[in-house]
Amino acid sequence: MTRLIDRRAMLLGSALALPAFGAIAAAAPKPRMFERLGWAAGTPGGDGGQVIRVTTLVGDGPGSFRAAVTAKGPRTVIFDVAGIVDLGRKSIKIVEPFLTIAGETAPSPGVTLIKGGLAIETHDVIIRHLRVRAGRDGAASRSGWEVDGVTCWKAHDVIVDHCSISWATDENLSASGPRFTGGEDPKGWQAGTSHRITFSNNIVAEGLSNASHVKGEHSKGSLIHDNAAQVLIVGNLYAHNRERNQLFKGAVEAVSANNLIYDPGTRAMHYALNASEWAGHTWRPGRLALVGNVVKGGASTDPRLPFLVVEGQGDLDLYAHDNLATYADGRAMPASRVIPADPLPKIRPLARPPVWPEGFQAIDARRVEARVLAKAGARPWDRDAVDRRIVEAVRTGTGRVIDDEQQVGGYPR
């Protein structure tokens, strides 16, 4: 695979050698312990609280998943059952803090949520080894069924690790919130939206394109909203999402490292501060470190796609190191493209990361594909048919962006 080089912009160089955060394994055995990474690593989740057992797959009521995660007080949710939980288009809003969802405790083949998603609107939440497959559920085109897979809204100290998230009609996995709180204090803006967020080792795939979102095309991977800070995105597989693989909005402060992005459509990495959304507020530059990521084109990939698109009007302070990006035919992608605007946004290349979580270590990009394909997603020792198909498509260079889960076999049974 060709290594990205753009010496004029210094976007992808070797100015900083960063050590490895983990070793490649030939297989992915059931984990004995949970590695908490990033600025959210200090969260206790539900540690020390009550243990709540999920004993039924029904969508609501005693013993249900919904009842467990919406209970009050510190809690760890474990599973006596395995199978499909049909949310009936009623996504679950998590508003009570100090929660751990331990999907690895379920019997084989684990637990899958369908026809809805999870909205985290609190703090100190850990979600592990859960599948969320929202889906179109037969909704008509542009009919308004707009559902995220997993979203953080005004949340902090959250870890979403080893989950499989697909078929959202809005974003699959996001960190969002209000843009501006606390007057003109940027620290207040950051405190008022999502911050200290880690998305690690997930499969984020097959956002539905021309489905039920009122805007029409809406196959989106991850949105990291304006002023979100201390965000780490590491070790994830993004596959068959047309855009937002990942999108960082204005003044975001984040690290994206060691992710594998396969078959992006019209955007892979993406930064945008839009002046219309910042009216009356002083623009601030984004601060990003993009390290050791791999992009591989597929059937849905625009033949002119660059590794990074910058658009809107705001500037970006960028450290980019050891990223690899190629089209399906093996040609190297351009390192970046700035979309013309007035004023024209600037990329300011940096010799060192502008932000970096303490203790975090990246691995060499040449090791990323094998590691991610072996370890990403829910229960990699016990993958379901959907994840096996997606991983095999990456390995064989097949598959494409879809409009409906029925195109790939429909909801699991």
C-alpha positions in Angstrom: 0.0 0.0 0.0 1.3 3.5 -0.9 2.2 5.8 2.0 0.6 9.3 1.7 3.2 12.0 1.2 2.5 15.7 0.7 5.7 17.5 1.6 4.4 21.0 0.8 1.6 20.7 3.3 3.6 18.5 5.7 0.3 16.6 6.2 1.7 13.2 6.4 5.3 12.9 7.5 7.6 11.3 10.1 8.2 14.2 12.4 7.0 12.3 15.4 7.5 8.6 16.1 4.7 7.3 18.3 5.0 3.9 20.0 2.5 1.1 19.7 -0.7 0.9 21.7 -1.1 -2.9 21.2 0.2 -5.9 19.4 -1.4 -7.7 16.5 -2.9 -11.1 17.4 -3.7 -13.8 15.0 -7.1 -14.4 16.7 -9.3 -12.4 18.9 -10.0 -14.4 22.1 -12.6 -13.3 24.6 -11.0 -10.5 26.6 -10.1 -11.0 30.2 -10.0 -7.3 31.0 -11.1 -4.0 29.5 -8.6 -1.4 28.3 -9.9 2.1 28.8 -8.2 4.6 26.4 -8.2 8.3 26.0 -9.4 11.2 28.0 -12.4 9.2 29.2 -10.2 6.4 30.6 -10.8 7.6 34.2 -14.5 7.0 34.1 -15.7 4.3 36.6 -18.8 3.6 34.5 -21.0 1.5 36.8 -18.1 0.2 38.9 -19.1 -0.3 42.5 -22.9 -0.1 41.9 -25.6 -2.7 41.6 -25.5 -5.5 39.0 -28.7 -5.6 36.9 -29.4 -8.8 34.9 -31.2 -8.7 31.6 -33.5 -11.8 31.7 -35.8 -11.2 28.7 -35.5 -10.0 25.1 -38.8 -8.1 25.1 -38.4 -4.4 24.4 -39.7 -3.0 27.7 -40.8 -4.0 31.2 -39.2 -5.9 34.1 -36.0 -7.8 33.2 -35.6 -5.9 29.9 -32.6 -4.2 28.5 -34.5 -0.9 28.5 -35.4 -1.2 32.2 -31.8 -2.0 33.1 -30.1 0.9 31.3 -32.7 3.5 32.4 -32.5 2.5 36.1 -31.2 5.0 38.6 -27.9 4.8 40.4 -24.5 3.3 39.5 -25.1 0.0 37.7 -23.5 -2.7 35.6 -25.8 -4.4 33.1 -25.1 -8.1 32.4 -27.1 -10.6 30.3 -28.6 -14.0 31.1 -30.1 -14.0 27.6 -28.9 -13.6 24.0 -30.6 -12.7 20.8 -32.6 -9.8 19.2 -34.1 -6.9 21.2 -36.7 -5.1 19.0 -36.9 -1.5 20.2 -40.0 -0.9 18.0 -38.7 2.5 16.7 -38.4 3.7 20.3 -34.8 4.5 20.8 -33.5 4.4 24.4 -32.4 7.6 26.0 -29.8 7.1 28.8 -30.0 10.0 31.2 -28.9 8.4 34.5 -25.1 8.4 34.9 -22.6 5.8 36.1 -23.5 2.9 33.8 -21.6 0.0 32.3 -23.3 -2.2 29.7 -21.2 -5.5 29.5 -22.3 -7.2 26.3 -19.6 -9.8 26.6 -21.5 -11.4 29.5 -24.3 -12.6 27.2 -24.4 -16.2 26.0 -23.5 -16.8 22.4 -24.3 -15.1 20.0 -24.6 -11.9 22.1 -27.3 -9.2 22.0 -28.4 -7.1 19.0 -30.7 -4.1 19.2 -32.8 -3.4 16.1 -35.3 -0.7 15.0 -33.8 1.9 17.2 -30.6 3.2 18.8 -29.1 4.5 22.0 -28.8 8.2 23.0 -26.4 8.9 25.8 -27.4 12.2 27.5 -25.4 11.9 30.7 -21.9 11.1 32.0 -19.7 8.2 33.0 -21.1 5.6 30.6 -19.3 2.5 29.2 -20.8 0.4 26.5 -19.1 -2.8 25.4 -19.7 -5.7 23.0 -23.2 -4.6 21.9 -24.7 -4.6 18.4 -27.0 -1.8 17.3 -28.6 -2.2 13.9 -31.3 0.5 13.6 -32.4 -0.1 10.0 -34.9 1.5 7.7 -37.7 -0.9 8.9 -39.7 -0.5 5.7 -40.0 3.2 6.0 -40.7 5.1 2.8 -38.0 7.3 1.3 -37.7 10.7 3.0 -40.5 9.8 5.4 -38.7 11.2 8.5 -37.6 8.0 10.2 -34.2 9.5 11.3 -32.4 7.3 13.8 -28.8 7.3 15.0 -27.1 4.1 16.1 -25.3 5.4 19.2 -25.1 9.1 19.8 -23.7 11.2 22.7 -25.6 14.4 23.3 -24.0 16.9 25.8 -22.3 13.8 27.3 -18.9 13.4 28.9 -16.7 10.6 30.2 -18.1 8.1 27.8 -16.5 5.0 26.2 -18.1 3.1 23.4 -15.8 0.1 22.9 -16.1 -3.1 20.8 -19.6 -2.4 19.5 -21.0 -3.1 16.1 -23.2 -0.2 14.7 -24.9 -0.3 11.3 -27.8 0.7 9.2 -28.5 4.1 10.8 -30.6 6.5 8.8 -28.7 9.4 10.4 -25.2 8.9 11.9 -24.1 5.5 13.0 -21.9 6.8 15.9 -21.6 10.4 17.0 -20.6 12.9 19.7 -22.8 16.1 19.6 -24.5 18.8 21.7 -25.2 22.5 21.6 -22.6 24.6 19.9 -22.4 27.5 22.2 -22.9 27.7 26.0 -21.4 30.1 28.5 -21.4 33.3 26.4 -18.2 33.8 24.5 -16.0 31.5 26.6 -14.6 28.7 24.5 -14.1 26.6 27.6 -17.8 27.0 28.4 -18.6 25.9 24.8 -16.5 22.7 25.3 -18.0 22.0 28.7 -21.5 22.4 27.4 -21.2 19.9 24.6 -19.8 16.3 24.4 -16.3 16.0 25.8 -13.9 13.3 27.1 -15.3 10.7 24.6 -13.6 7.5 23.4 -14.9 5.5 20.4 -12.6 2.4 20.3 -12.5 -0.9 18.4 -16.0 -0.6 16.9 -17.4 -1.6 13.5 -19.3 1.4 12.1 -20.8 0.3 8.8 -23.4 0.6 6.1 -25.1 3.8 7.0 -28.2 3.8 4.8 -27.9 6.2 1.9 -31.2 7.0 0.1 -33.5 5.8 2.9 -36.0 7.5 5.2 -34.1 10.6 6.2 -36.0 13.7 5.1 -32.8 15.1 3.4 -32.5 12.0 1.2 -29.0 10.7 0.9 -27.7 10.2 4.5 -25.2 7.4 4.7 -23.0 8.8 7.5 -20.3 7.2 9.8 -19.4 9.6 12.7 -20.1 13.3 13.4 -18.0 15.0 16.0 -19.9 18.2 16.5 -18.7 21.8 16.9 -16.6 22.5 20.0 -16.4 18.8 21.1 -13.1 18.3 22.9 -10.9 15.5 24.2 -12.3 13.0 21.7 -10.3 9.8 20.8 -11.4 7.7 17.9 -9.1 4.6 17.7 -9.0 1.1 16.2 -12.4 1.3 14.5 -13.5 -0.2 11.2 -15.6 2.2 9.0 -17.1 0.4 6.0 -19.5 1.4 3.3 -20.4 4.9 4.7 -20.8 7.5 2.0 -19.7 10.4 4.2 -18.5 11.3 7.7 -15.8 8.7 8.0 -15.2 10.9 10.3 -16.6 14.5 10.1 -15.1 17.0 12.7 -17.0 20.2 12.9 -15.8 23.7 13.9 -13.2 24.0 16.6 -13.2 20.3 17.5 -10.2 19.0 19.4 -9.7 15.3 18.7 -7.3 12.4 17.9 -8.1 9.9 15.3 -5.7 7.0 15.2 -5.3 3.5 13.8 -8.7 3.4 12.1 -9.4 1.4 8.9 -11.8 3.2 6.5 -13.0 1.0 3.7 -15.2 2.1 0.7 -15.9 5.7 1.7 -18.1 7.5 -0.9 -17.5 11.2 -1.2 -15.8 11.9 2.1 -13.2 10.0 4.2 -11.7 12.3 6.9 -13.4 15.7 6.9 -13.2 19.0 8.7 -15.7 21.8 8.4 -16.5 25.1 10.3 -19.5 26.7 8.6 -19.7 30.5 9.0 -23.5 30.4 9.0 -23.5 28.2 12.0 -21.0 30.4 13.9 -22.8 33.7 13.2 -22.2 36.2 16.1 -19.3 34.0 17.6 -15.6 34.3 17.1 -14.3 31.5 14.9 -11.7 29.1 16.5 -9.5 26.7 14.6 -9.9 23.0 14.8 -7.1 21.0 16.4 -6.7 17.5 15.1 -4.1 14.7 15.2 -4.7 12.1 12.5 -2.2 9.3 13.0 -1.7 5.8 11.6 -5.1 5.6 9.8 -5.7 3.5 6.7 -8.2 4.3 3.9 -9.0 1.8 1.2 -11.2 2.7 -1.7 -14.0 0.5 -2.9 -16.9 0.3 -5.3 -18.6 3.4 -3.8 -15.5 5.6 -3.6 -15.3 8.8 -5.6 -12.3 8.4 -8.0 -11.1 11.9 -6.9 -11.5 11.4 -3.2 -8.6 12.7 -1.0 -7.7 11.4 2.4 -8.9 14.7 4.0 -11.4 17.3 2.9 -11.5 20.7 4.5 -14.4 22.9 3.7 -16.4 25.8 5.2 -14.5 28.8 6.3 -12.6 27.9 9.5 -8.9 27.1 9.7 -7.5 23.8 10.9 -4.4 23.1 13.0 -3.4 19.7 11.9 -0.8 17.0 12.8 -1.0 14.2 10.3 1.5 11.3 10.5 1.8 7.8 9.0 -1.6 7.7 7.3 -2.0 5.4 4.3 -4.7 5.9 1.6 -5.3 4.2 -1.7 -8.0 3.8 -4.3 -9.3 0.3 -5.1 -6.8 0.0 -7.9 -3.9 0.8 -5.6 -3.2 4.4 -6.7 -2.4 6.8 -3.8 -5.1 9.2 -2.8 -4.2 12.9 -2.5 -3.4 13.9 1.0 -5.9 16.7 1.2 -8.3 19.0 -0.6 -9.5 22.4 0.5 -12.9 23.3 -1.0 -13.0 26.9 -2.3 -14.9 29.3 0.0 -14.8 32.9 1.1 -12.7 33.2 3.1 -10.7 30.2 2.1 -10.0 27.9 5.1 -6.3 27.2 5.8 -4.6 24.0 6.9 -1.8 24.9 9.4 0.5 21.8 9.5 2.1 21.0 12.8 5.2 19.2 13.8 3.6 17.7 16.9 0.0 16.8 17.9 -1.9 19.8 19.2 -3.8 17.4 21.6 -2.9 13.9 22.7 -4.3 11.8 25.6 -1.8 10.9 28.3 -0.5 7.4 28.0 -2.0 6.6 24.6 0.3 5.0 22.0 -0.5 4.5 18.4 0.8 1.6 16.2 2.3 1.8 12.8 -0.2 2.1 10.0 1.1 -1.0 8.2 -0.2 -3.1 11.1 -3.6 -1.5 11.3 -5.6 -3.4 8.8 -4.8 -6.8 10.2 -5.4 -5.7 13.8 -8.7 -4.0 13.1 -10.1 -6.8 11.0 -9.2 -9.3 13.8 -10.3 -7.3 16.8 -13.0 -4.7 15.9 -16.7 -4.9 16.6 -18.8 -6.7 19.2 -17.6 -10.0 20.4 -14.9 -10.5 17.8 -14.5 -14.1 19.1 -18.2 -14.7 18.3 -19.1 -12.4 15.4 -22.6 -12.5 14.0 -23.3 -13.0 10.3 -23.5 -9.3 9.6 -20.1 -8.5 11.0 -18.6 -11.6 9.3 -19.9 -10.4 6.0 -18.7 -6.8 6.4 -15.2 -8.0 7.5 -15.0 -10.4 4.5 -16.0 -7.6 2.1 -13.1 -5.5 3.4 -10.7 -8.4 3.0 -11.9 -9.2 -0.6 -12.5 -5.6 -1.8 -16.3 -6.2 -2.3 -19.6 -4.6 -1.2 -20.8 -1.1 -1.5 -23.0 1.6 0.2 -26.6 0.5 0.5 -30.0 2.1 0.8 -31.8 -0.6 2.8 -30.8 -3.4 5.1 -32.9 -5.7 2.9 -30.2 -5.4 0.3 -27.9 -7.4 2.5 -30.3 -9.9 4.0 -32.3 -7.7 6.4 -32.5 -7.8 10.2 -30.9 -10.7 11.9 -33.3 -13.3 13.3 
